[in-house]
Amino acid sequence: MLTPIFCRSGVTHRGITHVNDTLHPNSPTFQPQYWGHALATDFQPIVAVAHMRAVGAEALLRPSDTVGASVPPLELFAKAALRQESQILDRLAQETHFSNFTEYSSENRWLFLNCHPDTLILGSNDHSILESVVERHGLNPSHVVIEVLEHAAFSNEAIIAAITTHQKRGFLIAIDDFGTGWSNLDRVWGVHPDFVKLDRSIVRRAALSRHDRRVTKMLISMLHQMGVMVIAEGVETSEEALTVMDADVDFLQGFHFGRPSRDLRRAGQFAEECVRKLWPQLSDLVIRVGVREHAQITVVRSMLRSAARELQVTGSFDTAAKRFFTAPNTLSCLLLDIHGVQVGACIERLAIDNSFRSRTSPLFPSAGANWSRRPYYKDAVKRPGHPSVHGPHCSLTNGGFVYTTAMTVETDRGAFVLCGNFRLEQQELRVNCSSPNAMS
């Protein structure tokens, strides 16, 4: 049985000093002791991108030894595990975080809290340890976001049931470090979290690679369609921040918005200043990129119209394709019947990379393939004579990500859908500002 952590007077039990929390009402310096280690809280703000406001903070345990030197939290928890006191230390950490958060509880912020899975299991009183602590500090469960510490716990049916119960009782749930280790989409389907926190590795890769940037955008879009709010954690540079903002992430967390601090109010103000400075830069980038992409698409649309006229006049798909290829960055042409079935072979402007062709050889030839599910085909048949443009999407015939423009054309032989694949010149997210690593 877990020994009560707090009592009327301070006592020592097996190296643990149980400090009476009533002696430290609303104190941001509340520091209980665990085997000679003082426990304190640092808060790292979580800022809403659209609202430009610090709407929450993650509570981070900051232990220190008898001479005031910092001790890594994982090291202290490892020692607690050897003593079979993980649950005791976890509750001490929770008491510390809630006591230090009480000062800010009236400011309508979420408190993100890492929890040992056992603290979520319901006891004989139908309450978990976490619920008891929250009630004792007078906090609203809807302001508490639970981050389960052990990823493997999601494979434990008892823990999943406990998480579901806490959700029903008003707590919010976040899946942490999504994209690494145990994290996967199966958990999102199974747990139905309120938040998913993208791991630092995803944020870093998205800022460095065009391909990963596209994948990150798609991942965020997919999570949004699953009803999940997305947090990018570990954001350390302006480029990383702008990349995930452009990908439509909901919240930001990381050193670019300030290091963890005992003073949540001041840390939140600094984070808000940072995101406000980023918005004009992102808007400028979006406008510049949008203008360039629009100019490229306009040229490609014009060439597809010209190619469609060639098809009507000459009846030659080859001649129409040559006309389309006079536009820059065009890749290939294909002709579909009105039902979306490919007529004949795809005409390529340049030879397809041999390594791609060898890997995908079962897909060739593509004559007779049915492309009626594709959005460019659906738009083209809805508006005959108007070229549609869709993308980027992964091409099964050209390889990589491409855009496709398509247009329904009336000929002597009936209606066809003329399609052309092309790429856009990619624009980099580059800014001329340094990354702040501490509050000024």
Phi, psi and omega in degrees: 000141180286124177293135179306136184280323184240144177214184186296324180231155181293131178227163178244131180222114178052043176085004181251122176268115180270105184271133179290118184290342179290345176281350184227058183295129175054030184268125178284357181248020179299121186221092173289169182246142173225108180048052177080004179252126174279134181256130179225169181241132164249143179249134173248118185296149171241118189251136178281127184296307184293321184277344182054042184220141175286111186253357180189180179203145173269131178275125183242126181287133181233086178282153173218151183274189187295338179258009176088005179282140180293144178236129179302131180304320181297326178295318179292319178293327177296319177294321179296322179296321179295328178272001185060041181236025181301319182291323178297312180296321180297319179290322175302318179297316179298315179301319179297312183295314182294320179297320181283338180275340185305324181300332185253002187295338180278357185266012174058057178239154172273142172253115177271126191228122172283132184232142168290135184308324183296335181286353178263346181290134181288138179268192182295337179270012179066021176232148174273168175300319180299315180301317181298317180295316180299316180296320182294332180266002175069030181264152176278126180305332181290351176261005182246123178252120184271123171247113182287131187291316185264115182301324183295344182298337182291346176269000180264118184298325180295321180291317178300318178297320179294320178298315179300319179297317179295324176298316180297333181267010171107350179287153175258155184236137175234135170269120186268157175053041182295133180107358178224163173055236185278344188294135178200171183294336180300325179292323179297317177294320186281323186264335183054060182289164174275328182229150165235129179259111179292132182295154178307324182298323178293316180299314182296315182294323180297325181284342185259338188229132177298318180297313181293331177295317177297316181296321179296319177300316180294321180297314179297318178299318180295318178296321176298319179293340176271003176083027185247138171274141189246130178246130172264116180253158180075027179282119188243344183228165177297319181298318179296317180298313181295325180297312182284332174295316178295333178277002175076033174292151185272323186223156181233144178210136177155175185297335178299333181257019176109145176282158178306144186217153174289334183262094184295323183296312180293320179297321179295320179297320179295317180298320179295321177298320181296314183290328177294325178289333182283328186301313179299324179294317179295317179300318179297317179296316181297319179296312182297315179295318180298319179296316181293317180294320179298319180297318179295315181295323179300317179296316181295318177301315181299318180291327178292321176299317179296320178294323179296321177295321177299319180295321179292318185283313187264337185072010184256117176293323179300314180295320178297319180295319179299321177296316180297324184289353176287346174279146182291151173065018176279151188241311187200164176229147172216153182242129180245149171282179187295343179265003177091008180272131183291131179260114178072190184277158173284135178263125184255138177288316178235153178298136179288142180311129185299324181294322177293316182297321181291326180286332186245022185304329178296344181274354182246145356287159184260002177303134181092353178293147181257113183254021186290346177282342186289139182296329180295324177293314183299319179291322182296320182282339177286327183231077180304138178086356180242119181288127175268156177226129178222150177148180358281150175220158183282120183275131177278347183249329180260336184084143180075191183265131181224166169253151178230132172249141185217150183208134176281129185236129176271123179234176178297336181265007180114190183269138176227162175247113179271127184237143176225133177261142179206166175242155174259146174293124184282142178250136181275149174271094181241136180230161180247060178214153181270164182264116178287136181246358179207158178287138180270000000 
